[in-house]
Amino acid sequence: MLSWFKKKLGSAQDIPPEQAQGAEAEAALPVAETSEPQENGPKFFLRLKEGLSRTRKTFVRQIDALFLGKRKIDAELLEDLEEILIMADIGANTTQELLGKTREQVRRNELSDGQALKKALKEMILGYLRNADRPADLALPTQGPFVVMVLGVNGVGKTTTIGKLAHKFTQAGQKVLLVAADTFRAAASEQLQIWGKRVGVEVVAQQAGADPSSVVYDALDYARPRNFDVVLVDTAGRLHTKVNLMEELKKIKRVMDKKIPGAPHEILLVLDATTGQNAISQARLFNEAVEVTGLALTKLDGTAKGGIVINISHEFNIPIRFIGIGEQMEDLRDFEPNEFVEALFAEGEA
């Protein structure tokens, strides 16, 4: 995670949110029975390992089974490995690059057996994730609030992620403002206001169908003189293939920069990891429209194809800021490449 976020996002305590009434599936807020501090160290690693268990079973376990009893790395083994990588949603391009590097190491006699190949794969995957994790790519404001524009299609958990981010910032002592600029989806504004009440932050909203850019304009006018540290803007999430949505997002971005030069300081795209290649398509189109600066991947605990994390990192070289490994407040985690790879390749069941 970026150093700026590390300073801003402290340890969070779980706040039990309520079920959103009258909203669609995305609006359902998680219910926690107890309040527990965010786990660190070994406890966090175990939760991450558990969250990645489905991916590990279909990825690392299959690799182990492939290598079992085989001492020679040959063309047949690499062909079977290719199928495993593709099925884990690592992607065709990334898979071919991994295999190309592997074949080169085999030719140089640098890989003697399956375990050596597994170690090499682990190191290459970690390299992809580290390359995308750029620690100095945020344009921090010299004065005024840090503005985050949050994107994502309906159903990925965008508004829920915003609520959890607001919780993280407030626990770190930051004054947060939420902006309901998704004025078209039924109950979007209501959902965000529910999160605002639960987290204890203000929400700027207008009537349904209002011009999103106008909502953002008024919100930033409101935020600047009131010393907000962070402004999180929820934007419309209609189908990413719609040209009018992309033009709308471009307009919102221009309005932000006009009101606060340099804003938005972060353009965070929320993706549902369970959608696999659809997430790749969404990332490509949103990035072409507004130049995404960070990603949040939700529902990693619900997919056997967590290789999408590796695929996206390598395909777009966009930092992954957060991953969701569960439904509770503390399950939205800062993404750390080392911890992710260690949990993915961990020995034994979660």
C-alpha positions in Angstrom: 0.0 0.0 0.0 1.2 3.6 -0.6 3.0 5.4 2.2 0.4 8.2 2.2 -2.4 5.7 2.7 -0.4 3.9 5.4 -0.2 7.1 7.3 -3.9 7.9 6.8 -5.4 4.5 7.3 -4.9 3.3 10.9 -6.2 0.2 12.6 -10.0 0.0 12.2 -12.6 -1.3 14.7 -15.6 -3.1 13.4 -18.8 -1.1 13.5 -21.9 -3.2 13.1 -23.8 -1.8 10.2 -27.5 -2.5 9.5 -29.2 -4.0 6.6 -30.1 -1.4 4.0 -33.8 -1.3 3.4 -35.3 -1.1 -0.1 -31.9 -1.3 -1.9 -30.7 -3.8 -4.4 -28.3 -6.6 -3.6 -25.2 -4.4 -3.5 -26.8 -2.3 -0.8 -26.9 -5.1 1.7 -24.6 -4.1 4.5 -22.7 -6.7 6.5 -23.8 -7.4 10.1 -21.1 -8.0 12.7 -22.1 -9.4 16.1 -19.0 -8.2 17.9 -16.6 -5.3 17.7 -13.0 -6.4 17.3 -9.9 -4.4 16.4 -8.4 -5.0 13.0 -6.1 -8.0 13.2 -2.4 -7.7 12.4 0.5 -10.1 12.0 -0.2 -13.8 12.3 -4.0 -13.4 12.8 -4.3 -11.2 9.7 -2.2 -13.7 7.6 -4.5 -16.6 8.7 -7.6 -14.6 7.6 -6.0 -13.7 4.3 -5.0 -17.4 3.8 -8.5 -18.4 4.6 -9.9 -15.9 2.2 -7.7 -17.2 -0.6 -8.5 -20.9 0.1 -10.7 -21.5 -2.9 -8.1 -20.0 -5.3 -5.3 -21.9 -3.6 -7.2 -25.2 -4.0 -7.6 -24.7 -7.8 -4.2 -23.1 -8.4 -1.3 -24.1 -6.0 -2.8 -27.5 -5.1 -3.1 -28.4 -8.8 0.4 -27.3 -9.4 1.6 -29.5 -6.5 -0.4 -32.4 -7.9 1.1 -31.8 -11.3 4.7 -31.9 -9.9 4.1 -34.8 -7.7 6.5 -37.6 -8.6 7.8 -35.8 -11.7 11.4 -35.0 -11.6 11.8 -33.8 -15.2 10.4 -30.5 -16.5 9.3 -31.3 -20.1 6.9 -30.0 -22.7 4.0 -32.1 -21.4 4.4 -30.7 -17.9 4.5 -27.1 -19.1 1.4 -27.7 -21.2 -0.5 -28.9 -18.2 0.9 -26.0 -16.2 -0.4 -23.6 -18.8 -3.9 -25.0 -18.4 -3.8 -24.5 -14.6 -2.7 -20.9 -15.0 -5.4 -20.1 -17.5 -8.1 -21.7 -15.3 -7.0 -19.6 -12.4 -7.7 -16.5 -14.5 -4.1 -15.4 -14.7 -4.8 -14.6 -18.3 -3.4 -15.7 -21.7 -0.8 -13.0 -22.1 0.5 -13.2 -18.5 0.5 -17.0 -18.7 2.5 -17.0 -22.0 5.0 -14.6 -20.4 5.4 -16.8 -17.3 5.9 -19.9 -19.4 8.3 -18.2 -21.7 10.5 -17.2 -18.8 10.2 -20.7 -17.4 11.3 -22.3 -20.7 14.3 -20.0 -20.8 15.3 -21.0 -17.3 14.9 -24.7 -18.2 17.1 -24.2 -21.2 19.7 -22.6 -19.0 19.4 -25.6 -16.5 18.3 -23.2 -13.8 15.2 -25.3 -12.9 16.0 -28.8 -11.9 12.6 -30.1 -10.7 9.0 -29.2 -10.0 9.7 -27.5 -6.6 12.3 -25.3 -8.2 9.7 -24.3 -10.9 7.1 -23.6 -8.2 9.5 -21.3 -6.4 10.3 -19.6 -9.7 6.6 -19.0 -10.5 6.1 -17.6 -7.0 9.0 -15.1 -7.5 7.8 -14.1 -11.0 4.2 -13.5 -9.7 5.6 -11.4 -6.8 7.6 -9.4 -9.3 4.5 -8.5 -11.3 2.6 -7.4 -8.1 5.6 -5.3 -6.9 6.0 -3.6 -10.2 2.5 -2.4 -10.1 2.7 -1.3 -6.5 4.2 2.2 -7.1 4.8 4.0 -3.7 5.1 7.5 -5.1 2.4 7.9 -7.7 -0.2 9.9 -5.8 -0.4 13.7 -6.4 -1.0 14.8 -2.9 -2.8 18.2 -2.3 -0.7 20.9 -0.7 -3.9 22.2 0.8 -7.6 21.2 1.0 -9.0 17.7 1.0 -7.7 14.6 -0.6 -10.3 13.8 -3.2 -11.0 10.1 -4.2 -13.2 9.5 -7.2 -14.6 5.9 -7.0 -15.7 4.0 -10.1 -17.3 0.6 -10.7 -20.3 -1.0 -12.4 -23.4 -1.9 -10.4 -23.1 -5.0 -8.2 -19.3 -5.0 -7.6 -19.6 -3.6 -4.1 -18.6 0.0 -4.9 -20.7 1.9 -2.4 -20.0 -0.7 0.3 -16.3 -0.3 -0.4 -16.7 3.5 0.0 -18.4 3.0 3.4 -15.5 0.7 4.6 -12.9 3.2 3.3 -14.7 6.0 5.2 -14.5 3.8 8.3 -10.7 3.3 7.8 -10.1 7.0 7.4 -12.1 8.0 10.4 -10.4 5.5 12.5 -7.1 7.1 11.5 -8.4 10.5 12.7 -9.4 11.9 9.4 -12.5 14.1 8.8 -14.4 12.4 5.9 -17.1 13.6 3.6 -19.1 11.2 1.4 -20.6 12.5 -1.9 -23.6 10.7 -3.5 -22.9 11.4 -7.2 -24.5 8.1 -8.3 -27.8 9.8 -8.8 -29.4 7.3 -11.3 -29.3 3.9 -9.5 -32.3 3.2 -7.3 -31.4 3.6 -3.6 -27.7 4.5 -4.3 -28.0 7.7 -2.4 -29.9 6.1 0.4 -27.3 3.3 0.7 -24.5 5.8 1.0 -26.4 7.8 3.7 -26.8 4.6 5.7 -23.1 4.1 5.6 -22.6 7.7 6.6 -24.7 7.3 9.7 -23.0 4.0 10.7 -19.5 5.4 10.2 -20.4 8.8 11.6 -19.5 11.0 8.6 -21.4 13.6 6.6 -23.0 12.8 3.3 -23.7 15.4 0.5 -26.7 14.2 -1.7 -29.3 15.7 -3.9 -32.6 14.4 -5.3 -32.6 11.4 -7.5 -31.8 12.2 -11.2 -29.8 15.3 -10.3 -26.8 16.1 -12.5 -23.8 14.2 -10.9 -21.3 17.0 -11.8 -23.5 19.5 -10.0 -23.6 17.3 -6.9 -19.8 17.1 -7.0 -19.4 20.8 -7.6 -21.6 21.7 -4.6 -19.9 19.0 -2.4 -16.4 20.4 -3.0 -17.8 23.9 -2.3 -19.0 22.6 1.0 -15.9 20.6 1.8 -13.2 23.3 1.3 -14.1 25.8 4.0 -15.0 23.1 6.5 -11.5 21.5 6.7 -12.4 18.0 5.5 -9.3 15.8 5.1 -10.8 13.3 2.7 -13.7 13.4 0.2 -14.9 10.1 -1.2 -17.1 10.5 -4.3 -19.5 7.7 -5.3 -20.1 7.8 -9.1 -22.6 6.2 -11.4 -22.2 2.5 -12.1 -24.2 1.8 -15.2 -22.8 -0.6 -17.8 -19.2 0.3 -18.6 -19.9 -0.1 -22.3 -22.1 2.9 -22.3 -20.5 5.9 -24.0 -22.6 8.4 -22.0 -21.4 7.1 -18.7 -17.8 7.5 -19.7 -18.4 11.1 -20.9 -20.2 11.8 -17.6 -17.2 10.5 -15.6 -14.9 12.7 -17.7 -17.1 15.7 -16.9 -17.0 14.9 -13.2 -13.2 14.7 -13.3 -13.0 18.1 -15.0 -15.3 19.7 -12.4 -13.2 18.3 -9.6 -10.0 19.8 -11.1 -11.7 23.1 -11.6 -12.9 23.3 -8.0 -9.7 21.9 -6.5 -6.7 22.0 -8.9 -5.2 18.5 -9.1 -8.3 16.7 -8.0 -9.2 13.9 -8.1 -6.0 12.8 -6.4 -7.0 9.2 -6.7 -9.3 7.5 -9.2 -10.2 4.2 -7.5 -11.8 1.5 -9.6 -13.7 -1.2 -7.7 -13.8 -4.7 -9.4 -15.6 -7.9 -8.4 -12.9 -10.6 -8.5 -15.6 -13.3 -9.1 -16.3 -11.9 -12.6 -12.9 -12.9 -14.0 -12.3 -11.6 -17.5 -15.2 -9.2 -17.2 -13.1 -7.4 -14.6 -10.3 -7.1 -17.1 -12.7 -5.6 -19.7 -14.0 -3.1 -17.1 -10.5 -2.0 -16.0 -9.5 -1.5 -19.7 -12.5 0.7 -20.5 -12.6 2.8 -17.4 -8.8 3.3 -17.6 -9.1 4.5 -21.2 -11.8 7.0 -20.2 -10.4 8.5 -17.0 -6.9 7.0 -16.3 -7.5 4.9 -13.2 -4.8 5.3 -10.5 -5.8 2.5 -8.1 -7.9 -0.7 -7.8 -9.9 -2.3 -5.1 -10.8 -6.0 -5.7 -13.8 -7.3 -3.8 -15.0 -10.8 -3.1 -11.7 -12.6 -3.4 -13.0 -15.1 -0.8 -15.8 -16.0 -3.1 -13.8 -17.0 -6.2 -11.5 -19.9 -7.2 -10.0 -17.6 -9.8 -8.0 -15.2 -7.6 -5.3 -15.2 -10.3 -7.2 -12.2 -11.6 -5.2 -10.2 -9.2 -2.0 -11.2 -11.0 -3.6 -10.8 -14.4 -4.8 -7.2 -13.7 -1.5 -6.1 -12.1 0.5 -7.3 -15.0 -1.9 -6.3 -17.8 -2.4 -2.7 -16.6 0.4 -1.9 -14.2 -2.2 -0.2 -11.9 -1.6 -0.5 -8.2 -4.0 -2.6 -6.2 -4.9 -0.6 -3.1 -7.4 -2.8 -1.4 -8.7 -6.4 -1.5 -11.9 -7.7 0.0 -11.6 -11.1 1.7 -14.9 -11.2 3.5 -18.1 -9.3 4.4 -17.1 -7.7 7.7 -15.7 -4.2 8.0 -12.2 -5.3 8.7 -12.2 -7.6 5.7 -11.4 -4.7 3.3 -7.6 -4.8 3.6 -4.7 -2.8 2.3 -3.1 -4.8 -0.4 0.5 -6.0 0.3 2.1 -8.0 -2.5 4.4 -10.1 -0.2 1.5 -11.1 2.1 -0.8 -11.9 -0.8 1.8 -14.2 -2.5 2.8 -15.9 0.8 -0.9 -16.6 1.6 -1.6 -17.8 -1.9 1.3 -20.3 -1.8 1.0 -21.2 1.9 1.3 -24.8 2.8 -1.6 -26.7 4.3 -5.3 -25.8 4.3 -6.6 -22.5 5.8 
